[in-house]
Amino acid sequence: MPTIQYEQEEQQVGCIEGANLRKASLDAGVNPYNGVNNLNNCSGVGQCGTCVMEIVEGLENLSPRSDVEEVYLADRPANFRLSCRASIFGDVTVRTRPADGVGRGSNSLVGAVKALFGR
């Protein structure tokens, strides 16, 4: 059974293999959203880019980045993931709501333009 270690929350939870990181986090009472994004999010369908988590350890234990993530996270490090698009296949340690995760030009239209036309 894979485990998710939440660095800031100092909490560890188990989940089934293949579980969605966002859903597993919410089920464990861990909020992936920051500020107004608690109200203004797409409920996990990969349309808003607000559920960003930084994978501190175990990046290889998640599904590969999706095309949607490549667009929304075009100017973020490879260990930044949209939790709604990441499936868990082994132990991971995550940092929820990383300081550079959302709202600095990586998400939505700006990220799409950067991904399509270069950085």
ZIGI-V713829 format. One record per backbone hydrogen bond with DSSP energy under -0.5 kcal/mol. CO is the residue of the C=O (numbers start at 1). NH is the residue of the N-H. If there is no record, write none. Layout:
# ZIGI-V713829
<<CO NH> <CO NH>>
This chain:
# ZIGI-V713829
<<2 15> <3 5> <3 92> <4 6> <4 13> <5 7> <5 94> <6 10> <6 11> <11 6> <13 4> <15 2> <16 19> <19 88> <20 24> <21 25> <22 26> <23 27> <24 28> <25 30> <26 29> <29 31> <30 32> <34 37> <35 38> <36 39> <36 40> <39 41> <51 83> <52 97> <53 55> <53 81> <54 56> <54 95> <57 93> <58 61> <59 62> <61 89> <61 90> <66 70> <67 71> <68 72> <69 73> <71 74> <73 76> <77 80> <79 55> <81 53> <81 83> <82 85> <83 22> <83 86> <85 87> <86 21> <87 63> <88 18> <88 19> <92 5> <93 56> <93 57> <94 7> <94 96> <95 54> <95 98> <98 101> <106 74> <107 110> <107 111> <108 112> <109 113> <110 114> <111 115> <112 116> <113 117> <114 118>>
